[in-house]
Amino acid sequence: MKEVYLVRHGDTDATEKEYFAGLSNISLTPRGRKRIQRLREFLGERRFDRVFVSPLRRTLETALLLVDASVPLEVCEDLKERSFGSWEGRGWRNLEIESPEEIEEWKRDPLRFTPPGGESFERVLGRVAHFWGRLRAIENGRYLVVTHAGVLRCFFVHLFKMRFEQTFSFLFEPGVLIVIREENDFPQVVNIVNFEVEE
């Protein structure tokens, strides 16, 4: 049996100011570090056989706050956030005013829509499928995966055959923990935990 602990990175300037970060290499804020400390306390004495982490700074910082140096850590390109292209650094309200046609395209097909100069979530889904195939091939154990909100949504699409827009029914705050248990290639969600922190 495998236990996979999926984690979204902690708060950043982008999550606090509500703009798309994409591949921007931003750090955690003090609030983000505080939230990840709450997650670490929740995890308690759990030990992981390996950590897989997106190459971006905010995920690497999150992973290093959660485990000590004795746990093998693999930086994994499959887990990086989607490139939002010309949307990076811009917020939803700004885009609704300046690029309403693109917003309408997104609403019609959020999986396949590609921001100018960016990539679609369909491409991210391909990376997620590749990663999960690798994970299935290794021995049973407990694994920590530190990634991004859009990638988490693609895990749900891949593992549970959901439509991408159905994943918006799940709240994936910064620092969210999603525990998935898989046995005989049958995955199940055990827990989804969002952690509150004071302003």
SULFEN-V252413 format. One record per helix or strand of 3 or more residues. SS is the DSSP state (~ for helix, > for strand). FROM is the first residue (numbers start at 1). TO is the last residue. If there is no record, write none. Layout:
SS;FROM;TO  SS;FROM;TO
//
This chain:
>;2;8  ~;13;17  ~;30;43  >;50;53  ~;57;66  >;73;75  ~;77;79  ~;85;87  ~;92;98  ~;100;108  ~;121;137  >;141;147  ~;149;160  ~;164;169  >;177;183  >;186;193
//
